[in-house]
Amino acid sequence: MSADSLVRPAVIEVAGIDVFYGASQILFGVEFAVQEGQTMALLGRNGAGKSTTMKAIAGLAPPKRGAVRLFGQDRTRQKPYEMARAGLGFVPEDRQVFPEHSVEDNLLIARKPGPDGRDEWSLERIYEVFPLLTPLRQRMAGRLSGGEQQMLAIARMLMGNPSVLLLDEPSEGLAPIIVQRIGTLVRTLRETRVTILIAEQNMHFCLGLASDATVIDKGQIVFRGTIAELKANDDVRQRYLAL
Ligand SMILES: Nc1ncnc2c1ncn2[C@@H]1O[C@H](COP(=O)(O)OP(=O)(O)OP(=O)(O)O)[C@@H](O)[C@H]1O
């Protein structure tokens, strides 16, 4: 077997995408790849284009030029439900739990096997990994705290057994202790061999979590490397990530 045949395509490939909202161009040739099992941090300041990139991958902000590929297959301009069927789990910035339904119903509504037939996430397993949700199972999701809602949003996404996770600013607006818990949770997920892309303003949250980093500024990629390389690069951190 040649070495080439062992090279697998990246799980997520964003290939030179331009995204517009109306007449305003928001992303300019954004390009990066996430390999199988990698935890990639997409970092950048407020308004840099992180959410737009996540939405472009998830099918919510179709690129005008360039391509989005999942497991080597072209998925540019597919609908969000098609991306979900292809194995993509997306937790948007605003979490979007069903406020009038209980925690347990939110979870059950989302339950389905993954595209590869994987069915790892039962309610029992969710409560094991998210012990904070156990006593809240009958509570209306709209009455949860921000941190609890974030946990529920991640748990609900997992009930669809995705093989690729997109988390948009999971630490946003949460107290430091809750941010720590979300960090522990992401580390647990990393061990389940899924591929993870996390968009964050909070670089410190990602330093101990991610293996790799991509930095975006004004809709353009300005850095790609390992987390260790980012830590060692004062210039990039000061220019693009300092608050
Ligand atoms: N629906 C929209 N219509 C027009 N412009 C938008 C829309 N959504 C976002 N923008 C603009 O696109 C740019 C990128 O926004 P985006 O939400 O992708 O950034 P971000 O890096 O995720 O920042 P944040 O941390 O604030 O979410 C910003 O200038 C923003 O004002």
The ligand as a Tripos MOL2 file, in Angstrom:
@<TRIPOS>MOLECULE
LIG
   31    33     1     0     0
SMALL
NO_CHARGES

@<TRIPOS>ATOM
      1 N1        -26.8420   39.1080    9.7020 N.pl3     1 LIG1
      2 C1        -25.8700   39.9960    9.4660 C.ar      1 LIG1
      3 N2        -26.0310   41.0020    8.5900 N.ar      1 LIG1
      4 C2        -25.0420   41.8860    8.3350 C.ar      1 LIG1
      5 N3        -23.8290   41.8560    8.9370 N.ar      1 LIG1
      6 C3        -23.6060   40.8990    9.8350 C.ar      1 LIG1
      7 C4        -24.6140   39.9030   10.1680 C.ar      1 LIG1
      8 N4        -24.0950   39.0640   11.0950 N.ar      1 LIG1
      9 C5        -22.8310   39.4990   11.3280 C.ar      1 LIG1
     10 N5        -22.5480   40.5890   10.5890 N.ar      1 LIG1
     11 C6        -21.2710   41.3170   10.5590 C.3       1 LIG1
     12 O1        -20.2790   40.4110   10.1150 O.3       1 LIG1
     13 C7        -19.0580   40.6290   10.7930 C.3       1 LIG1
     14 C8        -18.5850   39.3200   11.3740 C.3       1 LIG1
     15 O2        -19.5100   38.8930   12.3650 O.3       1 LIG1
     16 P1        -19.3980   37.5000   13.1090 P.3       1 LIG1
     17 O3        -20.6080   37.3390   13.9740 O.co2     1 LIG1
     18 O4        -19.0850   36.4420   12.1370 O.co2     1 LIG1
     19 O5        -18.1310   37.7440   14.0240 O.3       1 LIG1
     20 P2        -17.5970   36.9620   15.2740 P.3       1 LIG1
     21 O6        -16.1290   36.8660   15.0950 O.co2     1 LIG1
     22 O7        -18.3450   35.7100   15.4650 O.co2     1 LIG1
     23 O8        -17.8760   37.9540   16.4600 O.3       1 LIG1
     24 P3        -18.7420   37.7640   17.7840 P.3       1 LIG1
     25 O9        -17.7790   37.2780   18.7610 O.co2     1 LIG1
     26 O10       -19.2050   39.1480   18.0580 O.co2     1 LIG1
     27 O11       -19.8530   36.8130   17.4620 O.co2     1 LIG1
     28 C9        -19.3140   41.7170   11.8240 C.3       1 LIG1
     29 O12       -18.8600   42.9320   11.2770 O.3       1 LIG1
     30 C10       -20.8090   41.7290   11.9570 C.3       1 LIG1
     31 O13       -21.2720   43.0030   12.2760 O.3       1 LIG1
@<TRIPOS>BOND
     1     1     2 1
     2     2     3 ar
     3     2     7 ar
     4     3     4 ar
     5     4     5 ar
     6     5     6 ar
     7     6     7 ar
     8     6    10 ar
     9     7     8 ar
    10     8     9 ar
    11     9    10 ar
    12    10    11 1
    13    11    12 1
    14    11    30 1
    15    12    13 1
    16    13    14 1
    17    13    28 1
    18    14    15 1
    19    15    16 1
    20    16    17 2
    21    16    18 1
    22    16    19 1
    23    19    20 1
    24    20    21 2
    25    20    22 1
    26    20    23 1
    27    23    24 1
    28    24    25 2
    29    24    26 1
    30    24    27 1
    31    28    29 1
    32    28    30 1
    33    30    31 1
@<TRIPOS>SUBSTRUCTURE
     1 LIG1         1 GROUP 0 **** ****
